[in-house]
Amino acid sequence: MFSWNSPSAGGLRDRRGEISDEELIQLMAEQPRLIRRPILVRDGTLIFGYKDGQYCP
């Protein structure tokens, strides 16, 4: 659910895979634009970000 493609994540991309979940949550709490959007629930499953074909059957 972390938006690695966000311009705000630019300096963090080279640390991808090294940053703990706790650090990512803290970063998203401080900078909500780092949360991938939209966030939808479909058939009990969370869907983060736009994925063609995921919204309509």
For each residue, the residues with C-beta under 8 A, 3 or more apart:
1: 28 35 36 39 46 48
2: 9 24 27 28 34 35 36
3: 6 8 9 33 34 35 36 37 49
4: 9 12 13 16
5: 9
6: 3 9 33 34
7: 10
8: 3 31 33 34
9: 2 3 4 5 6 12 13 34
10: 7 13
11: 14
12: 4 9 15 16 19 27
13: 4 9 10 16
14: 11
15: 12 18 19
16: 4 12 13 19
17:
18: 15
19: 12 15 16 23 24 27
20: 23 24
21: 24 25
22: 25 26
23: 19 20 26 27
24: 2 19 20 21 27 28
25: 21 22 28 29
26: 22 23 29 30
27: 2 12 19 23 24 30 31 34
28: 1 2 24 25 31 32 34 35
29: 25 26 32
30: 26 27
31: 8 27 28 34
32: 28 29 35
33: 3 6 8
34: 2 3 6 8 9 27 28 31
35: 1 2 3 28 32 39
36: 1 2 3 39 48 49
37: 3 48 49
38: 49 50
39: 1 35 36 46 47 48
40: 46 47 55
41: 44 45 46 47
42: 45 47 54 55
43:
44: 41
45: 41 42
46: 1 39 40 41
47: 39 40 41 42 51 54 55
48: 1 36 37 39
49: 3 36 37 38
50: 38 54
51: 47 54 55
52:
53: 56
54: 42 47 50 51
55: 40 42 47 51
56: 53
57:
